[in-house]
Every structure is written in C-alpha cells, then in structure tokens.
Amino acid sequence: MGIPTIEQEKVFEDFYRWKNTQEPGLGLGLGLVRRMQKALSLTMQLNSTPHKGSCFSITVPLAKQQTVLPTESEIQTYEEKSNQPTCSIWCIDDDKNNLDAMQTLMNQWHCDVRCYSDTFSCLSSQGVPDLLLVDYQLGEHKNGLDLISTLRKRTSLSIPAVLLTAVQDEELILLCKELDIVYMQKPAKPARLRALIRSLEKKS
C-alpha cells in the first residue's frame, strides 16, 4: 500500500511491477495510461504515501462549446434519408429460394430490388437497373449471358452485371471478362456483393 518516491516514475514502465505489491497483473496498465495521457496532451499526477495509499489523477480541460443534440425532426430526416433506396438492382434466377435470399439481403442494404424467375418477365419490365444479378442457367435453354446482352442492347447501355453460377469453367470466366461481366461463383459472398454495390453508389 503506497509507493515510495523512488519507485513512482518506474511504475509507468511496461512490465514493471514493484516487488512489494501482492496484486495480480503483468505491469502494463499504467504504461498504457501514460501513453494515452501523452497522446491526448493531458496532465497526470501521482500522489502516494508509503503504508497509506496512492492517488492517480488526470486533468481534462473543459470543452470550449457544448455539444448540440439533434432535434427529433432532424433525427427523423436522417432516418428517412438512410432508409431511401441507394441502388436499383434486378435479380434473375429460376430458383425461388435463391431469389428470396437475395431479396432479403438487398433489402437489408436498402436497395430497390426487383426479382424475376424467368427471362420473359424480366424483359417485360420497364426501367433501367443500376446492377443486374443474373443466374447463368435459367431453364428452358436460356442462359444469363444472353439475357444480359439483350437488356444491354435494349437500353443501349452497358449495365453493370454479375453472372452467378455454380459452373466452374475457364472458358465461361474468360467470356465474362470479354463481355465486361463479373463472374461470381455460387453461393455469392455478401462481402463481395456489398463492395460492388458501394462502388456503384459512389459513381452515381
């Protein structure tokens, strides 16, 4: 209890423990405090009397101005903006379970998502998406590459597109690269999809 004057500066060194202490530890706590105190340009004092006790204190200056809390209307406006769709995405897959999973994920990211289970319903839809997420094998001898090509020609725009497939074929990967289509193996990794969507949001 209490630290002698000769030991008081040493206790701030890493891994230093005064031999008379019975407290468990590695001797790192006060070293961390000293580094934080210096990084924040604060004043620290140690007052200690052997056989009585010690007092560590840090002086923090008063803030120059008070923090102004947002009003309820400002919070509501921010929440409304946060919940607005950030990206328009069309998902095309002949498997309903895949579509449901993709829609749930896109909704969590506040995307305006449309889901289609066949090429006909997709081609019958109006508008231009910011991104196409298309399954490769769509059934009825249809494939995702042809659908992407058709949508691009119809809009005269090179719509960003991702081909989702379980097919691991080098020729298919090269073809996607030539057509400026992102090849993504199923199951799609959410982190990679999120990064792609964010890049589109920055461009818009």
SEDREN-111369 format. One record per residue: x, y, z of N, C-alpha, C in turn; residue number from 1. Coordinates in nm, 4 decimals, padded with zeros to 6 digits, always signed. Last residue first. Example, Ala and Ser with C-alpha at 12.3 -4.5 7.8 and 13.67 -1.06 7.14 Angstrom:
BEGIN
R_n_c1_n_c2_n_c3_ca_c1_ca_c2_ca_c3_c_c1_c_c2_c_c3_num
R_+01.2850_-00.2250_+00.7080_+01.3670_-00.1060_+00.7140_+01.2900_+00.0030_+00.7870_2 $
R_+01.3190_-00.5690_+00.7800_+01.2300_-00.4500_+00.7800_+01.3200_-00.3300_+00.7800_1 $
//
This chain:
BEGIN
R_n_c1_n_c2_n_c3_ca_c1_ca_c2_ca_c3_c_c1_c_c2_c_c3_num
R_-02.2705_+00.7061_-05.8738_-02.3999_+00.7696_-05.9022_-02.4079_+00.9103_-05.8440_204 $
R_-02.0343_+00.6091_-05.7793_-02.0350_+00.6619_-05.9145_-02.1621_+00.7407_-05.9444_203 $
R_-02.1018_+00.5131_-05.5314_-02.0057_+00.6241_-05.5377_-02.0077_+00.6906_-05.6759_202 $
R_-02.2649_+00.3010_-05.5981_-02.3233_+00.4149_-05.5262_-02.2312_+00.5362_-05.5354_201 $
R_-02.0827_+00.1226_-05.7072_-02.1836_+00.1821_-05.7940_-02.2451_+00.3061_-05.7299_200 $
R_-01.9413_+00.0525_-05.4792_-01.8689_+00.1196_-05.5890_-01.9659_+00.1849_-05.6852_199 $
R_-02.1432_-00.0743_-05.3366_-02.0881_+00.0517_-05.2862_-02.0118_+00.1268_-05.3946_198 $
R_-02.1725_-00.3052_-05.4902_-02.2831_-00.2091_-05.4803_-02.2330_-00.0738_-05.4317_197 $
R_-01.9248_-00.4291_-05.4419_-01.9636_-00.3927_-05.5779_-02.0736_-00.2870_-05.5764_196 $
R_-01.9377_-00.4755_-05.1677_-01.8321_-00.3893_-05.2201_-01.8664_-00.3404_-05.3606_195 $
R_-02.1516_-00.6561_-05.1598_-02.1633_-00.5265_-05.0943_-02.0598_-00.4279_-05.1472_194 $
R_-02.0411_-00.8764_-05.2917_-02.1572_-00.8079_-05.3490_-02.1712_-00.6668_-05.2908_193 $
R_-01.8433_-00.9432_-05.1068_-01.8049_-00.9032_-05.2419_-01.9186_-00.8287_-05.3120_192 $
R_-01.9975_-01.0075_-04.8831_-01.8977_-00.9007_-04.8738_-01.8571_-00.8506_-05.0122_191 $
R_-02.1571_-01.2284_-04.9657_-02.2174_-01.0978_-04.9392_-02.1163_-00.9835_-04.9372_190 $
R_-02.0729_-01.4405_-05.2247_-02.0244_-01.3886_-05.0972_-02.0803_-01.2487_-05.0743_189 $
R_-02.2958_-01.6784_-05.3657_-02.2319_-01.5471_-05.3721_-02.1901_-01.5009_-05.2330_188 $
R_-02.2164_-02.0260_-05.3791_-02.3029_-01.9176_-05.3298_-02.2277_-01.7854_-05.3273_187 $
R_-02.1349_-01.9320_-05.7168_-02.2342_-01.9559_-05.6120_-02.1754_-02.0453_-05.5032_186 $
R_-01.8966_-01.6961_-05.8384_-01.9343_-01.8353_-05.8116_-02.0369_-01.8436_-05.6988_185 $
R_-01.9192_-01.4554_-06.0758_-01.9215_-01.4793_-05.9315_-01.9759_-01.6183_-05.9040_184 $
R_-01.7915_-01.2355_-06.3106_-01.8186_-01.3776_-06.2844_-01.8118_-01.3995_-06.1340_183 $
R_-01.9117_-00.9444_-06.4418_-01.8439_-01.0008_-06.3254_-01.8871_-01.1459_-06.3070_182 $
R_-01.8531_-00.8568_-06.7746_-01.9497_-00.9106_-06.6782_-01.8713_-00.9734_-06.5631_181 $
R_-01.7356_-00.7848_-07.0204_-01.7401_-00.6914_-06.9080_-01.8516_-00.7290_-06.8100_180 $
R_-01.6958_-00.9790_-07.2029_-01.8232_-00.9083_-07.2109_-01.8396_-00.8053_-07.0991_179 $
R_-01.4506_-01.0854_-07.1269_-01.4611_-01.0187_-07.2569_-01.5873_-00.9326_-07.2662_178 $
R_-01.5267_-01.2034_-06.8846_-01.4291_-01.0944_-06.8853_-01.4365_-01.0150_-07.0150_177 $
R_-01.6965_-01.4024_-06.9734_-01.7493_-01.2957_-06.8875_-01.6554_-01.1752_-06.8882_176 $
R_-01.5064_-01.5591_-07.1050_-01.6141_-01.4957_-07.1814_-01.6761_-01.3808_-07.1011_175 $
R_-01.3515_-01.6512_-06.8939_-01.2903_-01.5644_-06.9947_-01.3955_-01.4902_-07.0755_174 $
R_-01.5453_-01.8106_-06.7657_-01.4819_-01.6993_-06.6939_-01.4197_-01.5995_-06.7916_173 $
R_-01.5944_-01.9996_-06.9635_-01.7028_-01.9117_-06.9194_-01.6461_-01.7893_-06.8478_172 $
R_-01.3469_-02.1282_-06.9747_-01.3963_-02.0572_-07.0928_-01.5076_-01.9596_-07.0563_171 $
R_-01.3346_-02.2459_-06.7215_-01.2393_-02.1411_-06.7567_-01.2861_-02.0606_-06.8769_170 $
R_-01.5959_-02.3059_-06.5042_-01.5451_-02.3323_-06.6382_-01.4564_-02.2157_-06.6813_169 $
R_-01.8009_-02.4047_-06.2849_-01.6613_-02.3626_-06.2814_-01.5960_-02.4011_-06.4138_168 $
R_-02.1231_-02.3175_-06.2057_-02.0391_-02.3749_-06.3112_-01.8979_-02.3182_-06.3019_167 $
R_-02.2836_-02.1859_-06.0439_-02.2061_-02.2912_-05.9789_-02.1119_-02.3580_-06.0784_166 $
R_-02.3159_-01.8271_-06.0770_-02.3219_-01.9642_-06.1276_-02.2398_-02.0593_-06.0421_165 $
R_-02.4058_-01.5105_-06.1753_-02.3966_-01.6001_-06.0602_-02.4119_-01.7443_-06.1085_164 $
R_-02.2728_-01.2354_-06.3181_-02.3230_-01.3683_-06.3529_-02.2986_-01.4604_-06.2344_163 $
R_-02.3584_-00.9012_-06.2985_-02.2890_-01.0109_-06.2311_-02.3534_-01.1413_-06.2748_162 $
R_-02.3184_-00.5834_-06.4618_-02.3852_-00.7130_-06.4440_-02.2939_-00.8136_-06.3756_161 $
R_-02.4000_-00.2536_-06.5600_-02.3144_-00.3419_-06.4799_-02.3880_-00.4714_-06.4468_160 $
R_-02.5030_-00.1914_-06.8880_-02.5476_-00.2055_-06.7494_-02.4510_-00.2973_-06.6736_159 $
R_-02.4348_-00.0059_-07.1168_-02.3556_-00.1179_-07.0662_-02.3857_-00.1342_-06.9169_158 $
R_-02.7202_+00.0677_-07.3155_-02.6329_+00.0985_-07.2020_-02.5559_-00.0263_-07.1600_157 $
R_-02.9350_+00.0308_-07.4772_-02.8160_+00.0975_-07.5343_-02.7205_+00.1432_-07.4242_156 $
R_-03.1431_-00.1194_-07.3953_-03.1275_+00.0118_-07.3303_-03.0142_+00.0944_-07.3896_155 $
R_-03.1157_-00.3447_-07.5537_-03.2449_-00.2766_-07.5477_-03.2326_-00.1355_-07.4911_154 $
R_-02.8556_-00.4285_-07.4996_-02.8893_-00.3804_-07.6338_-03.0180_-00.2994_-07.6321_153 $
R_-02.8837_-00.5069_-07.2332_-02.7899_-00.4002_-07.2690_-02.8221_-00.3418_-07.4066_152 $
R_-03.0658_-00.7147_-07.2554_-03.1011_-00.5964_-07.1781_-03.0087_-00.4786_-07.2112_151 $
R_-02.9135_-00.8975_-07.4085_-03.0401_-00.8446_-07.4598_-03.0797_-00.7157_-07.3878_150 $
R_-02.6997_-00.9560_-07.2337_-02.6731_-00.8961_-07.3653_-02.7991_-00.8303_-07.4222_149 $
R_-02.8389_-01.0784_-07.0253_-02.7638_-00.9545_-07.0012_-02.7391_-00.8808_-07.1326_148 $
R_-02.9343_-01.3048_-07.1619_-03.0277_-01.2087_-07.1046_-02.9585_-01.0737_-07.0798_147 $
R_-02.7003_-01.4397_-07.2294_-02.7887_-01.3906_-07.3361_-02.8845_-01.2844_-07.2829_146 $
R_-02.6075_-01.4999_-06.9714_-02.5275_-01.4159_-07.0607_-02.6132_-01.3565_-07.1724_145 $
R_-02.7982_-01.6763_-06.8595_-02.7837_-01.5404_-06.8096_-02.7060_-01.4478_-06.9012_144 $
R_-02.9971_-01.8721_-07.0885_-02.8827_-01.8504_-07.0001_-02.8659_-01.7012_-06.9687_143 $
R_-03.2376_-02.1269_-07.1619_-03.1999_-01.9858_-07.1515_-03.0771_-01.9743_-07.0620_142 $
R_-03.3568_-02.3751_-07.1726_-03.2457_-02.3481_-07.2649_-03.2092_-02.1996_-07.2696_141 $
R_-03.5255_-02.3793_-06.9537_-03.5834_-02.3647_-07.0872_-03.4780_-02.3209_-07.1897_140 $
R_-03.3000_-02.2192_-06.7140_-03.4014_-02.3151_-06.7554_-03.4544_-02.2846_-06.8946_139 $
R_-03.0859_-02.0561_-06.6564_-03.2204_-02.0063_-06.6252_-03.3318_-02.1016_-06.6660_138 $
R_-02.7730_-02.0445_-06.5504_-02.8649_-02.1430_-06.6062_-03.0084_-02.1090_-06.5628_137 $
R_-02.6767_-01.8053_-06.4228_-02.6307_-01.8482_-06.5551_-02.7314_-01.9409_-06.6216_136 $
R_-02.8553_-01.5333_-06.2746_-02.8134_-01.6737_-06.2714_-02.7735_-01.7167_-06.4125_135 $
R_-02.7594_-01.2002_-06.2231_-02.8258_-01.2971_-06.3098_-02.7660_-01.4365_-06.2932_134 $
R_-02.8085_-00.8892_-06.1341_-02.7573_-01.0108_-06.0712_-02.8297_-01.1277_-06.1362_133 $
R_-02.7336_-00.5707_-06.2531_-02.8019_-00.6969_-06.2830_-02.7314_-00.8103_-06.2094_132 $
R_-02.7770_-00.2331_-06.1513_-02.6992_-00.3566_-06.1473_-02.7883_-00.4759_-06.1776_131 $
R_-02.9476_-00.0307_-06.1921_-02.8069_+00.0060_-06.1747_-02.7172_-00.1167_-06.1801_130 $
R_-03.2011_-00.0827_-06.4502_-03.1399_-00.1031_-06.3181_-02.9964_-00.0488_-06.3142_129 $
R_-03.4524_+00.0922_-06.6027_-03.3126_+00.0505_-06.6203_-03.2494_+00.0342_-06.4824_128 $
R_-03.7934_+00.0243_-06.7178_-03.6896_+00.0848_-06.6356_-03.5515_+00.0288_-06.6652_127 $
R_-04.0269_-00.2523_-06.7182_-03.9812_-00.1209_-06.7611_-03.8730_-00.0687_-06.6667_126 $
R_-04.0378_-00.5999_-06.8172_-04.0361_-00.4943_-06.7161_-03.9806_-00.3642_-06.7738_125 $
R_-04.0077_-00.7999_-06.9910_-04.1338_-00.7270_-06.9991_-04.1368_-00.6077_-06.9035_124 $
R_-03.7756_-00.9206_-06.9220_-03.7745_-00.8407_-07.0444_-03.9025_-00.7601_-07.0610_123 $
R_-03.8713_-01.0585_-06.6925_-03.7665_-00.9571_-06.6815_-03.7689_-00.8634_-06.8021_122 $
R_-04.0522_-01.2365_-06.7941_-04.0991_-01.1349_-06.7007_-03.9970_-01.0233_-06.6849_121 $
R_-03.8731_-01.3912_-06.9554_-03.9860_-01.3189_-07.0137_-04.0334_-01.2065_-06.9221_120 $
R_-03.6886_-01.5184_-06.7892_-03.6422_-01.4114_-06.8780_-03.7581_-01.3276_-06.9323_119 $
R_-03.7946_-01.5696_-06.4475_-03.7759_-01.6127_-06.5860_-03.7393_-01.4923_-06.6727_118 $
R_-03.8218_-01.4621_-06.2011_-03.7929_-01.6056_-06.2050_-03.7744_-01.6574_-06.3478_117 $
R_-03.7015_-01.1621_-06.0601_-03.7689_-01.2283_-06.1718_-03.7246_-01.3741_-06.1767_116 $
R_-03.7222_-00.8862_-05.8408_-03.6840_-01.0264_-05.8602_-03.7682_-01.0891_-05.9709_115 $
R_-03.5778_-00.5761_-05.7620_-03.6840_-00.6474_-05.8326_-03.6344_-00.7883_-05.8602_114 $
R_-03.4925_-00.3434_-05.5074_-03.4686_-00.4709_-05.5744_-03.5945_-00.5250_-05.6410_113 $
R_-03.3233_-00.0911_-05.3940_-03.4513_-00.1082_-05.4637_-03.4368_-00.2325_-05.5518_112 $
R_-03.1558_-00.1449_-05.0822_-03.1546_-00.1396_-05.2285_-03.2973_-00.1553_-05.2817_111 $
R_-03.0854_-00.1635_-04.8115_-03.1698_-00.0536_-04.8594_-03.1593_-00.0345_-05.0108_110 $
R_-02.9716_-00.3925_-04.7254_-02.8790_-00.2876_-04.7705_-02.9534_-00.1675_-04.8300_109 $
R_-03.1889_-00.5486_-04.6807_-03.1087_-00.5093_-04.5648_-03.0126_-00.3967_-04.6003_108 $
R_-03.2625_-00.5964_-04.9423_-03.3466_-00.5113_-04.8595_-03.2717_-00.4628_-04.7361_107 $
R_-03.0651_-00.7776_-05.0200_-03.0681_-00.6449_-05.0817_-03.1536_-00.5469_-05.0004_106 $
R_-03.1373_-01.0007_-04.8605_-03.0060_-00.9378_-04.8462_-03.0064_-00.7960_-04.9010_105 $
R_-03.3931_-01.0604_-04.9574_-03.3733_-01.0295_-04.8153_-03.2429_-00.9540_-04.7941_104 $
R_-03.3299_-01.1205_-05.2231_-03.4161_-01.0066_-05.1928_-03.3998_-00.9641_-05.0466_103 $
R_-03.1766_-01.3514_-05.1937_-03.1151_-01.2317_-05.2498_-03.1977_-01.1075_-05.2175_102 $
R_-03.3662_-01.5289_-05.0903_-03.2453_-01.4984_-05.0125_-03.1810_-01.3688_-05.0612_101 $
R_-03.5495_-01.5367_-05.2996_-03.5918_-01.4904_-05.1675_-03.4715_-01.4487_-05.0829_100 $
R_-03.3903_-01.6463_-05.5046_-03.4469_-01.5115_-05.5185_-03.4864_-01.4539_-05.3826_99 $
R_-03.3370_-01.9001_-05.4035_-03.2259_-01.8081_-05.4293_-03.2751_-01.6642_-05.4382_98 $
R_-03.5965_-02.0020_-05.3998_-03.5223_-01.9894_-05.2740_-03.4051_-01.8927_-05.2889_97 $
R_-03.6658_-02.0111_-05.6710_-03.7333_-01.9172_-05.5816_-03.6577_-01.8975_-05.4513_96 $
R_-03.4679_-02.0216_-05.9466_-03.4846_-02.0872_-05.8169_-03.5429_-01.9856_-05.7174_95 $
R_-03.4107_-01.8763_-06.1668_-03.5280_-01.9632_-06.1759_-03.5521_-02.0427_-06.0474_94 $
R_-03.3351_-01.5314_-06.1402_-03.2959_-01.6689_-06.1046_-03.4214_-01.7557_-06.1106_93 $
R_-03.2308_-01.2084_-06.1295_-03.2995_-01.3051_-06.2160_-03.2453_-01.4443_-06.1852_92 $
R_-03.2693_-00.8930_-05.9892_-03.2191_-01.0284_-05.9665_-03.3001_-01.1255_-06.0521_91 $
R_-03.1763_-00.5619_-06.0254_-03.2645_-00.6667_-06.0761_-03.1963_-00.8015_-06.0529_90 $
R_-03.1563_-00.2697_-05.8285_-03.0983_-00.3994_-05.8649_-03.2058_-00.4944_-05.9141_89 $
R_-03.0599_+00.0514_-05.7581_-03.1657_-00.0288_-05.8207_-03.1047_-00.1577_-05.8763_88 $
R_-02.9621_+00.1944_-05.4490_-02.9220_+00.1317_-05.5742_-03.0368_+00.0460_-05.6274_87 $
R_-03.0670_+00.3021_-05.2234_-02.9396_+00.3568_-05.2694_-02.8996_+00.3027_-05.4057_86 $
R_-03.3786_+00.4014_-05.0928_-03.3028_+00.3089_-05.1772_-03.1763_+00.3750_-05.2321_85 $
R_-03.3731_+00.5399_-04.7613_-03.4040_+00.5545_-04.9026_-03.3210_+00.4562_-04.9853_84 $
R_-03.2941_+00.5318_-04.5013_-03.3767_+00.4213_-04.5489_-03.4150_+00.4324_-04.6959_83 $
R_-03.1586_+00.7676_-04.4643_-03.0839_+00.6425_-04.4506_-03.1600_+00.5243_-04.5076_82 $
R_-03.3628_+00.9532_-04.4860_-03.2596_+00.9506_-04.5892_-03.1829_+00.8188_-04.5861_81 $
R_-03.4989_+00.8908_-04.2507_-03.5675_+00.8780_-04.3797_-03.4667_+00.8704_-04.4936_80 $
R_-03.3071_+00.9530_-04.0592_-03.3523_+00.8139_-04.0733_-03.4212_+00.7918_-04.2064_79 $
R_-03.2879_+01.2307_-04.0970_-03.1710_+01.1459_-04.1196_-03.2118_+01.0006_-04.1408_78 $
R_-03.5466_+01.3082_-04.0222_-03.4992_+01.3349_-04.1581_-03.3805_+01.2461_-04.1927_77 $
R_-03.5426_+01.2318_-03.7529_-03.6375_+01.1682_-03.8441_-03.5938_+01.1871_-03.9884_76 $
R_-03.3482_+01.4071_-03.6536_-03.3261_+01.2621_-03.6451_-03.4157_+01.1890_-03.7440_75 $
R_-03.4786_+01.6483_-03.6994_-03.3504_+01.6225_-03.7662_-03.3185_+01.4739_-03.7660_74 $
R_-03.6977_+01.6203_-03.5296_-03.7210_+01.6329_-03.6738_-03.5932_+01.6054_-03.7528_73 $
R_-03.5728_+01.6138_-03.2808_-03.6463_+01.4955_-03.3268_-03.6688_+01.5004_-03.4776_72 $
R_-03.2433_+01.7659_-03.3032_-03.3852_+01.7663_-03.2690_-03.4510_+01.6406_-03.3239_71 $
R_-02.9177_+01.6733_-03.1755_-03.0128_+01.6945_-03.2857_-03.1567_+01.6905_-03.2366_70 $
R_-02.7378_+01.8613_-02.9280_-02.8067_+01.7384_-02.9675_-02.9053_+01.7666_-03.0804_69 $
R_-02.4367_+02.0126_-02.9263_-02.5775_+02.0396_-02.9528_-02.6439_+01.9117_-03.0031_68 $
R_-02.1970_+02.0287_-02.6773_-02.2478_+01.9524_-02.7901_-02.3977_+01.9778_-02.8054_67 $
R_-02.0564_+02.3455_-02.5913_-02.1374_+02.2298_-02.5600_-02.1828_+02.1593_-02.6876_66 $
R_-01.7131_+02.4382_-02.6254_-01.8545_+02.4600_-02.6507_-01.9318_+02.3309_-02.6264_65 $
R_-01.4750_+02.3663_-02.5121_-01.4950_+02.5070_-02.5449_-01.6408_+02.5373_-02.5783_64 $
R_-01.4571_+02.1479_-02.2278_-01.4847_+02.1696_-02.3700_-01.5142_+02.3171_-02.3945_63 $
R_-01.1902_+02.1638_-01.9886_-01.3314_+02.1780_-02.0227_-01.3478_+02.1993_-02.1723_62 $
R_-00.9203_+01.9221_-01.9756_-00.9737_+02.0585_-01.9908_-01.1216_+02.0576_-02.0269_61 $
R_-00.8452_+01.6918_-01.7256_-00.9022_+01.7059_-01.8597_-00.9612_+01.8459_-01.8736_60 $
R_-00.5987_+01.5416_-01.5417_-00.6724_+01.6661_-01.5600_-00.7152_+01.6790_-01.7059_59 $
R_-00.5932_+01.2536_-01.3521_-00.5704_+01.3086_-01.4861_-00.6587_+01.4315_-01.5012_58 $
R_-00.4372_+01.0884_-01.0750_-00.5366_+01.1814_-01.1277_-00.4941_+01.2311_-01.2655_57 $
R_-00.4021_+00.8472_-00.8238_-00.3667_+00.8853_-00.9611_-00.4759_+00.9782_-01.0136_56 $
R_-00.2919_+00.7946_-00.5061_-00.3983_+00.8601_-00.5813_-00.3442_+00.9018_-00.7169_55 $
R_-00.2297_+00.5407_-00.2575_-00.1900_+00.6194_-00.3743_-00.3129_+00.6790_-00.4422_54 $
R_-00.1413_+00.4781_+00.0955_-00.2147_+00.4612_-00.0291_-00.1677_+00.5547_-00.1388_53 $
R_+00.0140_+00.4015_+00.3300_-00.1175_+00.4641_+00.3394_-00.1989_+00.4446_+00.2106_52 $
R_+00.2655_+00.3003_+00.2958_+00.1868_+00.2402_+00.4039_+00.0494_+00.3059_+00.4213_51 $
R_+00.3764_+00.5979_+00.1368_+00.4005_+00.4593_+00.1775_+00.3195_+00.4210_+00.3008_50 $
R_+00.1679_+00.7913_-00.0550_+00.2339_+00.7882_+00.0762_+00.2515_+00.6427_+00.1172_49 $
R_+00.1370_+00.9706_-00.3571_+00.1408_+00.8428_-00.2862_+00.2185_+00.8557_-00.1557_48 $
R_+00.0068_+01.1017_-00.6419_+00.0345_+01.1341_-00.5022_+00.0268_+01.0049_-00.4222_47 $
R_+00.0577_+01.1819_-00.9658_+00.0561_+01.0686_-00.8747_+00.0946_+01.1188_-00.7364_46 $
R_-00.1048_+01.3229_-01.2525_-00.0341_+01.3364_-01.1262_-00.0480_+01.2088_-01.0440_45 $
R_-00.1103_+01.4407_-01.5868_-00.1348_+01.3310_-01.4931_-00.0497_+01.3521_-01.3684_44 $
R_-00.2664_+01.6208_-01.8440_-00.1774_+01.6273_-01.7281_-00.2145_+01.5160_-01.6298_43 $
R_-00.2649_+01.5477_-02.1994_-00.3303_+01.5712_-02.0712_-00.2259_+01.5732_-01.9589_42 $
R_-00.2309_+01.4838_-02.4725_-00.1736_+01.6072_-02.4151_-00.2439_+01.6456_-02.2851_41 $
R_-00.2985_+01.2435_-02.5735_-00.4076_+01.3392_-02.5616_-00.3631_+01.4723_-02.5018_40 $
R_-00.0574_+01.1094_-02.5566_-00.1193_+01.1231_-02.6884_-00.2290_+01.2288_-02.6870_39 $
R_-00.0150_+01.1098_-02.2792_+00.0734_+01.1880_-02.3662_+00.0102_+01.2117_-02.5028_38 $
R_-00.2213_+00.9374_-02.1988_-00.2126_+01.0729_-02.1433_-00.1260_+01.1627_-02.2308_37 $
R_-00.1540_+00.7026_-02.3330_-00.2780_+00.7709_-02.3673_-00.2755_+00.9163_-02.3188_36 $
R_+00.0837_+00.6416_-02.1971_+00.0871_+00.6666_-02.3425_-00.0395_+00.7405_-02.3871_35 $
R_-00.0094_+00.6078_-01.9332_+00.0871_+00.7126_-01.9625_+00.0904_+00.7452_-02.1117_34 $
R_-00.1760_+00.3807_-01.9642_-00.2331_+00.5083_-01.9215_-00.1394_+00.6237_-01.9562_33 $
R_+00.0156_+00.1890_-02.0290_-00.0867_+00.2241_-02.1273_-00.1509_+00.3586_-02.0932_32 $
R_+00.1512_+00.1808_-01.7876_+00.2235_+00.2200_-01.9090_+00.1277_+00.2616_-02.0184_31 $
R_-00.0435_+00.0834_-01.6177_-00.0023_+00.2231_-01.6019_+00.0796_+00.2721_-01.7210_30 $
R_-00.0691_-00.1890_-01.7245_-00.1793_-00.0941_-01.7143_-00.1358_+00.0506_-01.7083_29 $
R_+00.1366_-00.3732_-01.7137_+00.1166_-00.2986_-01.8388_+00.0149_-00.1852_-01.8258_28 $
R_+00.1878_-00.5704_-01.5241_+00.2626_-00.4461_-01.5188_+00.2504_-00.3634_-01.6455_27 $
R_+00.0333_-00.7930_-01.5086_+00.1561_-00.8034_-01.5883_+00.2402_-00.6765_-01.5835_26 $
R_-00.1236_-00.9269_-01.2042_-00.1145_-00.8441_-01.3250_+00.0192_-00.8611_-01.3944_25 $
R_-00.2401_-00.9128_-00.8602_-00.2064_-00.9857_-00.9837_-00.1990_-00.8897_-01.1022_24 $
R_-00.0812_-00.7574_-00.5755_-00.1892_-00.7573_-00.6734_-00.1482_-00.8350_-00.7986_23 $
R_+00.1163_-00.7177_-00.3974_+00.0579_-00.8521_-00.3970_-00.0539_-00.8652_-00.5011_22 $
R_+00.4233_-00.5371_-00.4142_+00.2805_-00.5495_-00.4441_+00.2367_-00.6952_-00.4444_21 $
R_+00.6947_-00.5163_-00.3780_+00.6124_-00.5310_-00.2578_+00.4635_-00.5475_-00.2859_20 $
R_+00.8156_-00.4744_-00.6260_+00.8311_-00.6056_-00.5612_+00.7403_-00.6247_-00.4402_19 $
R_+00.6319_-00.3308_-00.8863_+00.7039_-00.3088_-00.7608_+00.7012_-00.4375_-00.6793_18 $
R_+00.6838_-00.4115_-01.2162_+00.5969_-00.4345_-01.1002_+00.6812_-00.4183_-00.9742_17 $
R_+00.6840_-00.3369_-01.5572_+00.7461_-00.3116_-01.4264_+00.6435_-00.3330_-01.3153_16 $
R_+00.5737_-00.3600_-01.8064_+00.6134_-00.4840_-01.7391_+00.6844_-00.4614_-01.6044_15 $
R_+00.6557_-00.0281_-01.8944_+00.5908_-00.1545_-01.9289_+00.6561_-00.2724_-01.8574_14 $
R_+00.6512_+00.2252_-01.6412_+00.7241_+00.1491_-01.7423_+00.6542_+00.0161_-01.7674_13 $
R_+00.5327_+00.3424_-01.4283_+00.4725_+00.3707_-01.5592_+00.5458_+00.3002_-01.6734_12 $
R_+00.6855_+00.2898_-01.2089_+00.5613_+00.2130_-01.2213_+00.4918_+00.2377_-01.3546_11 $
R_+00.8971_+00.4687_-01.2039_+00.9185_+00.3373_-01.2636_+00.7881_+00.2612_-01.2886_10 $
R_+00.8147_+00.6836_-01.0590_+00.8295_+00.7008_-01.2039_+00.8427_+00.5659_-01.2738_9 $
R_+00.8083_+00.5721_-00.7946_+00.6881_+00.6284_-00.8558_+00.6995_+00.6466_-01.0072_8 $
R_+01.0248_+00.4881_-00.6491_+00.9601_+00.3893_-00.7365_+00.8495_+00.4507_-00.8225_7 $
R_+01.0997_+00.6964_-00.4907_+01.1997_+00.6439_-00.5840_+01.1395_+00.5458_-00.6838_6 $
R_+00.8747_+00.7266_-00.3218_+00.9060_+00.8275_-00.4239_+01.0001_+00.7727_-00.5299_5 $
R_+00.6840_+00.4227_-00.2714_+00.7927_+00.5133_-00.2355_+00.8264_+00.6078_-00.3518_4 $
R_+00.3355_+00.3919_-00.2623_+00.4541_+00.3701_-00.3457_+00.5622_+00.4688_-00.3044_3 $
R_+00.0702_+00.2110_-00.1001_+00.1561_+00.3280_-00.1125_+00.2832_+00.2948_-00.1887_2 $
R_+00.0848_-00.1186_+00.0000_+00.0000_+00.0000_+00.0000_+00.0887_+00.1240_+00.0000_1 $
//
